[in-house]
């Protein structure tokens, strides 16, 4: 049942990206071009997504444990720190250069776009390299430290 729910949610999300045009890098880049031919479509998509997700988020947060007794996902920290700002800057830079973010990148893979393949490959490489770079920055010997996704 969990797999089916994830599949339906993913198909719904991907369909929404396709219908809204957010898989088209030109639409995203025109939203970022505030001094030129600005296209506000992405802002409307974001407002719509927030309007749909916010009530469910607040309901689930107040309700407590899920019906299947699985722990709800929570942020490790509510504070904004250098790591979060750095990650957001890297994400935003990549998004601004390519006009693609992870969700649309995965949707674009279904069309076998060369740009999507390059983007998703780079994204996965970044996800694999990030923990290693973080450990190195903290002065931890990468060869002896255990690998954890939560670093």
Backbone as a chain_set.jsonl record, in Angstrom:
{"seq": "XXXXXXXXXXXXXXXXXXXXXXXXXXXXXXXXXXXXXXXXXXXXXXXXXXXXXXXXXXXXXXXXXXXXXXXXXXXXXXXXXXXXXXXXXXXXXXXXXXXXXXXXXXXXXXXXXXXXXXXXXXXXXXXXXXXXXXXXXXXXXXXXXXXXXXX", "coords": {"N": [[0.824, -1.195, 0.0], [1.976, 1.198, 0.742], [3.832, 1.581, -1.317], [2.101, 1.873, -3.499], [0.754, 4.233, -2.793], [2.913, 6.023, -2.883], [3.557, 5.814, -5.585], [1.212, 6.803, -6.847], [1.21, 9.42, -5.803], [3.63, 10.376, -6.884], [3.082, 10.189, -9.654], [0.972, 12.005, -9.814], [2.271, 14.366, -9.004], [4.262, 14.59, -11.027], [2.576, 14.812, -13.258], [1.347, 17.23, -12.685], [3.556, 18.934, -12.902], [4.055, 18.667, -15.648], [1.618, 19.626, -16.808], [1.59, 22.268, -15.86], [3.74, 23.316, -17.164], [6.23, 23.438, -16.047], [8.316, 21.746, -16.557], [9.607, 22.702, -18.67], [12.523, 24.24, -19.297], [12.796, 26.845, -20.326], [10.527, 28.242, -19.449], [10.948, 28.312, -16.698], [13.397, 29.692, -16.566], [12.559, 32.123, -17.66], [11.012, 33.05, -15.596], [12.944, 33.657, -13.744], [14.158, 35.784, -14.963], [13.879, 38.706, -14.141], [14.353, 41.288, -15.017], [13.862, 41.321, -17.663], [11.997, 39.624, -20.017], [9.853, 38.773, -18.08], [8.131, 36.006, -16.693], [5.449, 35.177, -14.812], [4.454, 32.62, -14.249], [5.604, 30.475, -12.766], [5.492, 31.424, -10.148], [2.732, 31.355, -9.656], [2.315, 28.61, -9.779], [3.827, 27.809, -7.563], [2.415, 29.113, -5.463], [-0.046, 27.812, -5.689], [0.764, 25.18, -5.088], [1.639, 25.469, -2.439], [-0.752, 26.28, -1.242], [-2.223, 23.922, -1.481], [-0.673, 22.054, -0.074], [-0.141, 23.084, 2.51], [-2.42, 22.975, 4.402], [-2.61, 20.145, 4.794], [-0.057, 19.612, 5.796], [-0.047, 21.028, 8.266], [-2.162, 19.718, 9.552], [-1.219, 17.044, 9.747], [1.062, 17.461, 11.272], [0.032, 18.25, 13.748], [-1.457, 16.047, 14.451], [0.078, 13.805, 15.227], [1.466, 10.504, 15.604], [1.4, 8.409, 12.66], [-1.268, 6.485, 11.106], [-0.258, 4.023, 10.545], [1.612, 3.725, 12.417], [4.112, 4.658, 11.776], [6.966, 6.708, 12.06], [6.723, 10.217, 11.703], [8.236, 12.239, 9.217], [10.597, 14.585, 10.174], [12.234, 17.744, 10.343], [15.738, 17.878, 10.962], [16.668, 20.059, 12.265], [15.378, 23.235, 13.16], [16.616, 25.561, 12.722], [18.259, 28.082, 10.773], [21.263, 27.629, 9.249], [24.786, 27.868, 8.315], [25.322, 25.685, 6.683], [22.793, 25.08, 5.589], [22.273, 27.46, 4.191], [24.399, 27.45, 2.362], [23.839, 25.094, 0.905], [21.351, 25.851, -0.184], [22.17, 27.96, -1.79], [23.83, 26.661, -3.644], [21.965, 24.908, -4.806], [20.139, 26.812, -5.875], [21.806, 28.157, -7.683], [22.434, 26.121, -9.538], [19.849, 25.601, -10.434], [19.187, 28.041, -11.568], [21.074, 28.193, -13.625], [20.541, 25.939, -15.232], [17.763, 25.847, -15.44], [16.283, 23.822, -14.54], [15.024, 21.833, -11.913], [15.223, 19.234, -9.36], [12.694, 17.667, -9.396], [11.308, 18.305, -11.95], [13.499, 17.531, -13.512], [13.607, 14.744, -13.223], [11.141, 14.097, -14.341], [11.612, 14.947, -16.953], [13.402, 13.003, -17.737], [11.864, 10.913, -18.658], [11.377, 11.515, -21.268], [13.761, 11.085, -22.459], [15.602, 13.193, -22.744], [18.629, 14.766, -23.553], [19.633, 16.881, -22.065], [18.275, 16.472, -19.655], [19.334, 14.002, -18.849], [22.044, 14.673, -18.452], [21.688, 16.602, -16.438], [20.393, 15.13, -14.313], [22.307, 13.139, -13.852], [24.442, 14.724, -12.971], [23.224, 15.77, -10.692], [22.865, 13.476, -9.099], [25.549, 12.77, -8.783], [26.419, 14.977, -7.303], [24.895, 14.558, -4.974], [26.076, 12.237, -4.037], [28.696, 13.054, -3.643], [28.523, 15.132, -1.782], [28.346, 14.286, 1.066], [30.968, 13.33, 1.394], [32.539, 15.604, 0.872], [31.632, 17.221, 2.932], [32.498, 15.825, 5.207], [35.259, 15.997, 4.785], [35.595, 18.771, 4.999], [35.047, 19.071, 7.66], [37.197, 17.875, 8.727], [37.344, 15.135, 9.07], [38.528, 11.878, 8.627], [37.867, 10.559, 5.625], [38.119, 7.969, 4.649], [37.913, 6.277, 6.845], [35.602, 6.946, 8.177], [32.205, 6.174, 8.9], [29.603, 5.872, 6.419], [26.878, 8.001, 6.214], [23.621, 9.106, 5.484], [22.553, 11.28, 6.752], [24.363, 13.239, 7.372]], "CA": [[0.0, 0.0, 0.0], [2.877, 2.344, 0.799], [4.375, 1.742, -2.663], [1.026, 2.374, -4.348], [0.556, 5.638, -2.431], [4.051, 6.774, -3.414], [3.428, 5.819, -7.04], [0.137, 7.73, -7.21], [1.674, 10.774, -5.485], [4.642, 10.724, -7.87], [2.412, 10.413, -10.94], [0.218, 13.246, -9.682], [3.256, 15.444, -8.985], [4.826, 14.694, -12.369], [1.531, 15.321, -14.153], [1.209, 18.658, -12.378], [4.699, 19.62, -13.507], [3.847, 18.695, -17.096], [0.49, 20.499, -17.132], [1.94, 23.665, -15.556], [4.843, 23.748, -18.019], [7.447, 23.625, -15.256], [9.406, 20.9, -17.059], [10.233, 23.462, -19.748], [13.509, 25.15, -18.71], [12.59, 28.222, -20.787], [9.519, 28.847, -18.573], [11.594, 28.563, -15.407], [14.389, 30.756, -16.751], [11.863, 33.4, -17.861], [10.586, 33.502, -14.272], [14.122, 34.218, -13.087], [14.574, 36.97, -15.715], [13.005, 39.773, -13.645], [14.6, 42.561, -15.707], [13.58, 41.164, -19.094], [10.673, 39.079, -20.34], [9.487, 38.009, -16.879], [6.929, 35.184, -16.787], [5.095, 34.847, -13.426], [3.782, 31.318, -14.165], [6.171, 29.669, -11.681], [4.968, 31.956, -8.88], [1.376, 30.826, -9.488], [2.45, 27.182, -9.479], [4.283, 27.709, -6.168], [1.307, 29.499, -4.583], [-1.004, 26.703, -5.731], [1.331, 24.032, -4.362], [1.618, 25.799, -1.003], [-2.155, 26.277, -0.816], [-2.679, 22.539, -1.377], [0.126, 21.281, 0.883], [-0.106, 23.659, 3.859], [-3.402, 22.394, 5.337], [-2.239, 18.773, 5.116], [1.142, 19.665, 6.634], [-0.414, 21.428, 9.625], [-2.992, 18.654, 10.117], [-0.361, 15.907, 10.087], [1.979, 17.872, 12.341], [-0.703, 18.286, 15.018], [-2.093, 14.755, 14.711], [0.964, 12.864, 15.897], [1.887, 9.325, 14.831], [0.53, 8.028, 11.549], [-2.123, 5.325, 11.37], [0.55, 2.809, 10.432], [2.588, 3.848, 13.501], [5.42, 5.062, 11.263], [7.355, 8.039, 12.524], [6.613, 11.27, 10.703], [9.514, 12.876, 8.898], [10.767, 15.914, 10.767], [13.534, 18.354, 10.091], [16.711, 17.646, 12.019], [16.824, 21.316, 12.973], [14.54, 24.313, 12.641], [17.408, 26.786, 12.586], [18.959, 28.327, 9.509], [22.692, 27.691, 9.523], [25.635, 28.031, 7.148], [25.154, 24.517, 5.811], [21.542, 25.238, 4.859], [22.431, 28.581, 3.257], [25.297, 26.993, 1.299], [23.081, 24.158, 0.071], [20.35, 26.604, -0.939], [22.881, 28.736, -2.816], [24.255, 25.721, -4.689], [20.739, 24.481, -5.479], [19.632, 27.94, -6.651], [22.715, 28.422, -8.797], [22.202, 25.076, -10.529], [18.509, 25.798, -10.973], [19.239, 29.22, -12.422], [21.878, 27.917, -14.821], [19.932, 24.91, -16.079], [16.32, 26.0, -15.573], [15.69, 22.538, -14.15], [15.284, 21.391, -10.542], [15.137, 17.769, -9.316], [11.421, 17.086, -9.826], [11.205, 18.355, -13.411], [14.595, 16.767, -14.118], [13.19, 13.343, -13.278], [10.057, 14.004, -15.325], [12.23, 15.079, -18.277], [14.071, 11.742, -18.083], [10.939, 10.038, -19.374], [11.467, 11.854, -22.68], [15.142, 10.806, -22.871], [16.272, 14.437, -23.106], [20.06, 14.772, -23.213], [19.793, 17.843, -20.97], [17.791, 15.839, -18.43], [20.301, 12.966, -18.457], [23.206, 15.374, -17.901], [21.274, 17.231, -15.178], [20.155, 14.124, -13.264], [23.608, 12.527, -13.552], [25.169, 15.697, -12.146], [22.532, 15.856, -9.411], [23.207, 12.268, -8.331], [26.966, 12.89, -8.42], [26.475, 15.94, -6.2], [24.345, 13.928, -3.773], [27.053, 11.262, -3.557], [29.917, 13.758, -3.231], [28.271, 16.064, -0.686], [28.79, 13.795, 2.38], [32.434, 13.244, 1.41], [33.064, 16.964, 0.993], [31.291, 17.701, 4.271], [33.43, 15.191, 6.145], [36.59, 16.571, 4.557], [35.569, 20.126, 5.549], [35.05, 18.948, 9.125], [38.466, 17.286, 9.138], [37.169, 13.721, 9.383], [39.145, 11.012, 7.625], [36.78, 9.996, 4.834], [38.304, 6.534, 4.439], [37.574, 5.489, 8.027], [34.334, 7.364, 8.741], [31.052, 5.469, 8.325], [28.776, 6.678, 5.519], [25.517, 8.229, 6.682], [22.913, 10.068, 4.634], [22.076, 12.391, 7.552], [25.436, 14.209, 7.678]], "C": [[0.869, 1.26, 0.0], [3.46, 2.63, -0.585], [3.327, 2.349, -3.588], [0.752, 3.857, -4.067], [1.675, 6.501, -2.998], [3.968, 6.881, -4.934], [2.373, 6.824, -7.492], [0.57, 9.174, -6.943], [2.715, 11.246, -6.503], [4.047, 11.006, -9.233], [1.624, 11.719, -10.921], [1.152, 14.451, -9.719], [3.844, 15.667, -10.381], [3.823, 15.245, -13.371], [1.323, 16.81, -13.936], [2.346, 19.474, -12.971], [4.538, 19.737, -15.016], [2.756, 19.689, -17.487], [0.844, 21.972, -16.923], [3.068, 24.195, -16.429], [6.163, 23.897, -17.286], [8.573, 22.685, -15.653], [10.121, 21.565, -18.224], [11.221, 24.46, -19.136], [13.317, 26.606, -19.13], [11.567, 28.952, -19.911], [10.152, 29.22, -17.234], [12.592, 29.709, -15.528], [13.723, 32.104, -16.994], [11.296, 33.926, -16.547], [11.749, 34.174, -13.545], [14.622, 35.493, -13.763], [13.683, 38.156, -15.332], [13.224, 41.1, -14.358], [14.293, 42.485, -17.197], [12.152, 40.72, -19.32], [10.214, 38.167, -19.207], [8.158, 37.283, -17.094], [6.573, 34.72, -15.371], [4.485, 33.456, -13.233], [4.298, 30.484, -12.994], [5.665, 30.144, -10.315], [3.563, 31.413, -8.622], [1.396, 29.331, -9.165], [2.865, 27.001, -8.019], [3.162, 28.051, -5.191], [0.256, 28.389, -4.54], [-0.515, 25.491, -4.951], [1.295, 24.271, -2.853], [0.188, 25.746, -0.476], [-2.694, 24.859, -0.651], [-1.958, 21.778, -0.262], [0.022, 21.792, 2.321], [-1.155, 23.066, 4.801], [-3.046, 20.963, 5.755], [-1.029, 18.745, 6.048], [0.774, 20.009, 8.076], [-1.283, 20.37, 10.306], [-2.129, 17.491, 10.589], [0.554, 16.245, 11.257], [1.289, 17.872, 13.705], [-1.233, 16.914, 15.422], [-1.212, 13.781, 15.466], [1.317, 11.698, 15.008], [0.89, 8.988, 13.728], [-0.294, 6.801, 11.925], [-1.354, 4.02, 11.294], [1.659, 2.782, 11.48], [4.002, 4.153, 13.004], [5.714, 6.473, 11.759], [7.202, 9.036, 11.379], [7.987, 11.876, 10.457], [9.546, 14.272, 9.491], [12.134, 16.439, 10.396], [14.461, 18.075, 11.259], [16.877, 18.903, 12.866], [15.914, 22.357, 12.343], [15.352, 25.582, 12.395], [18.081, 26.865, 11.215], [20.437, 28.483, 9.846], [23.471, 27.802, 8.214], [25.471, 26.879, 6.164], [23.893, 24.64, 4.969], [21.657, 26.349, 3.819], [23.319, 28.174, 2.083], [24.572, 26.045, 0.353], [22.046, 24.867, -0.775], [21.003, 27.405, -2.061], [23.328, 27.834, -3.965], [23.046, 25.26, -5.499], [20.225, 25.594, -6.395], [20.496, 28.268, -7.849], [22.511, 27.398, -9.907], [20.862, 25.239, -11.207], [18.512, 26.972, -11.946], [20.025, 28.998, -13.702], [21.166, 26.972, -15.783], [18.452, 25.154, -16.355], [15.577, 24.736, -15.199], [15.992, 22.317, -12.666], [14.972, 19.894, -10.485], [13.827, 17.158, -9.811], [11.252, 17.112, -11.334], [12.322, 17.582, -14.114], [14.235, 15.299, -14.255], [12.06, 13.137, -14.278], [10.636, 14.064, -16.733], [12.966, 13.808, -18.705], [13.167, 10.81, -18.874], [10.939, 10.317, -20.867], [12.857, 11.654, -23.246], [15.854, 12.05, -23.389], [17.734, 14.377, -22.664], [20.316, 15.721, -22.052], [19.369, 17.227, -19.637], [18.779, 14.787, -17.937], [21.534, 13.612, -17.825], [22.861, 15.977, -16.54], [21.138, 16.202, -14.066], [21.455, 13.411, -12.891], [24.428, 13.444, -12.657], [24.553, 15.81, -10.76], [22.889, 14.659, -8.522], [24.671, 12.314, -7.896], [27.131, 13.866, -7.261], [25.961, 15.353, -4.895], [25.328, 12.92, -3.177], [28.322, 11.943, -3.032], [29.72, 14.63, -2.002], [28.71, 15.525, 0.686], [30.317, 13.703, 2.484], [33.06, 14.616, 1.591], [32.787, 17.544, 2.381], [32.229, 17.106, 5.318], [34.831, 15.795, 6.016], [36.667, 17.978, 5.151], [35.606, 20.101, 7.072], [36.329, 18.307, 9.649], [38.367, 15.83, 9.531], [37.804, 12.91, 8.268], [38.047, 10.261, 6.895], [36.9, 8.489, 4.695], [37.871, 5.709, 5.641], [36.203, 5.835, 8.606], [33.191, 6.573, 8.103], [30.241, 6.405, 7.453], [27.373, 6.758, 6.075], [24.877, 9.303, 5.825], [22.517, 11.306, 5.414], [23.145, 13.414, 7.872], [25.182, 15.54, 7.098]], "O": [[0.545, 2.254, -0.651], [3.57, 3.79, -0.984], [3.637, 3.243, -4.375], [0.543, 4.64, -4.993], [1.423, 7.582, -3.53], [4.277, 7.928, -5.502], [2.611, 7.607, -8.412], [0.323, 10.054, -7.767], [2.678, 12.398, -6.934], [4.454, 11.954, -9.904], [1.614, 12.454, -11.908], [0.861, 15.445, -10.386], [3.914, 16.8, -10.857], [4.176, 16.05, -14.233], [1.144, 17.564, -14.892], [2.13, 20.572, -13.483], [4.844, 20.777, -15.599], [2.947, 20.499, -18.394], [0.446, 22.826, -17.715], [3.328, 25.398, -16.436], [7.122, 24.428, -17.846], [9.683, 22.81, -15.136], [11.128, 21.052, -18.712], [10.795, 25.434, -18.515], [13.643, 27.512, -18.363], [11.716, 30.146, -19.654], [9.92, 30.308, -16.706], [12.621, 30.6, -14.679], [14.257, 33.133, -16.58], [11.116, 35.135, -16.4], [11.553, 35.147, -12.816], [15.436, 36.213, -13.183], [12.827, 38.564, -16.117], [12.349, 41.965, -14.307], [14.445, 43.474, -17.915], [11.209, 41.369, -18.865], [10.187, 36.945, -19.353], [7.195, 37.855, -17.603], [7.324, 33.942, -14.782], [4.035, 33.146, -12.13], [3.506, 29.848, -12.298], [5.437, 29.326, -9.425], [3.238, 31.051, -7.491], [0.588, 28.851, -8.371], [2.324, 26.146, -7.318], [2.978, 27.351, -4.195], [-0.268, 28.068, -3.474], [-1.288, 24.851, -4.238], [0.957, 23.37, -2.086], [-0.057, 25.226, 0.613], [-3.528, 24.612, 0.22], [-2.566, 20.951, 0.418], [0.09, 20.996, 3.258], [-0.805, 22.681, 5.916], [-3.167, 20.609, 6.928], [-0.982, 17.946, 6.983], [1.236, 19.348, 9.006], [-1.155, 20.15, 11.511], [-2.293, 17.008, 11.71], [0.79, 15.41, 12.13], [1.91, 17.527, 14.711], [-1.436, 16.65, 16.608], [-1.715, 13.0, 16.274], [1.457, 11.858, 13.796], [-0.307, 9.251, 13.851], [-0.039, 6.161, 12.945], [-1.746, 3.025, 11.904], [2.539, 1.922, 11.439], [4.976, 3.935, 13.725], [4.82, 7.313, 11.861], [7.515, 8.729, 10.229], [8.795, 12.009, 11.375], [8.606, 15.049, 9.317], [13.071, 15.674, 10.164], [14.027, 18.04, 12.41], [17.193, 18.817, 14.053], [15.707, 22.356, 11.129], [14.813, 26.574, 11.906], [18.416, 25.853, 10.6], [20.817, 29.355, 10.628], [22.88, 27.827, 7.135], [25.481, 27.086, 4.951], [23.91, 24.341, 3.775], [21.188, 26.195, 2.691], [23.026, 28.513, 0.937], [24.681, 26.178, -0.866], [21.868, 24.538, -1.947], [20.45, 27.513, -3.156], [23.212, 28.211, -5.131], [23.093, 25.224, -6.729], [19.913, 25.345, -7.56], [19.985, 28.618, -8.913], [22.425, 27.76, -11.081], [20.744, 25.039, -12.416], [17.911, 26.902, -13.018], [19.684, 29.552, -14.747], [21.186, 27.176, -16.996], [17.936, 24.72, -17.385], [14.393, 24.587, -15.497], [17.105, 22.59, -12.217], [14.499, 19.336, -11.475], [13.863, 16.203, -10.586], [11.072, 16.062, -11.95], [12.109, 17.037, -15.197], [14.52, 14.677, -15.278], [12.022, 12.127, -14.981], [10.204, 13.318, -17.613], [13.136, 13.563, -19.899], [13.647, 10.005, -19.672], [10.546, 9.458, -21.657], [13.114, 12.013, -24.395], [16.616, 11.98, -24.353], [18.035, 13.985, -21.536], [21.11, 15.422, -21.161], [20.022, 17.434, -18.615], [19.033, 14.691, -16.737], [22.015, 13.156, -16.787], [23.646, 15.876, -15.597], [21.706, 16.378, -12.988], [21.672, 13.111, -11.717], [25.04, 12.989, -11.691], [25.269, 15.931, -9.766], [23.18, 14.821, -7.337], [24.996, 11.94, -6.77], [27.902, 13.606, -6.337], [26.52, 15.615, -3.831], [25.405, 12.768, -1.958], [28.945, 11.459, -2.086], [30.669, 14.846, -1.248], [29.393, 16.244, 1.415], [30.887, 13.968, 3.542], [34.0, 14.778, 2.369], [33.613, 18.27, 2.934], [32.697, 17.812, 6.211], [35.497, 16.066, 7.015], [37.684, 18.345, 5.741], [36.141, 21.016, 7.698], [36.53, 18.204, 10.859], [39.225, 15.332, 10.259], [37.631, 13.226, 7.091], [37.37, 9.419, 7.484], [35.886, 7.795, 4.628], [37.495, 4.549, 5.479], [35.688, 5.093, 9.443], [33.207, 6.329, 6.897], [30.193, 7.607, 7.714], [26.746, 5.741, 6.371], [25.518, 10.296, 5.48], [22.168, 12.314, 4.799], [22.866, 14.38, 8.583], [25.99, 16.453, 7.27]]}, "num_chains": 1, "name": "protein.A"}
